[in-house]
Amino acid sequence: MDSCLEQLSGMVATATDGMSEEELSRHPEGKWCAAELLEHLYLTYTGTIKGMERALGAGKPLVTKASLQQRLARLAVCGFGYLPEGRQAPAMARPRGLPREQVKAEITRKIAAMDEMITRCEERFGRGRQLLDHVILGPLTGAQWRKFHLVHGRHHLKQLRRLRQGMRLP
């Protein structure tokens, strides 16, 4: 597995280790609970897998020309590792109530499957070539997809750790 996604997989496993159903459910008013954060991440991994499968099925990368705004956002995330706070998730990546145990049990396997699909696309279309459009960042290479998921995962796992720390306070 690629080192970025191996790191992400370890971070996810560590962050969720030993969480009870009650811990997964608690959340501040108007914010996602830990289970919803995990489901959001899970949905982004399955979305990337499906997108890469579509590209393989089409026999070509599925990319468009990046706008200036997309190039700047891509630089911030994939270049500097910065993901701004306060953005709303695209509709397809918002939690919809998948079974929590399924998400928790499968999330690290989805990361591995995503890495496999990215690798297959790189082998077919060329390493370093843009493979698929991200809804906000525009066209990304395999390495950029992996970096995006690492940065995005870190962002949400920090939120999850804050939720866990808040739960332990009297």
Secondary structure as UniProt FT lines:
FT   HELIX           3..16
FT   TURN            17..18
FT   HELIX           21..25
FT   TURN            29..30
FT   HELIX           34..58
FT   HELIX           68..74
FT   HELIX           75..79
FT   TURN            85..86
FT   HELIX           91..93
FT   HELIX           100..125
FT   TURN            127..128
FT   STRAND          130..134
FT   TURN            135..137
FT   STRAND          138..141
FT   HELIX           142..168
//
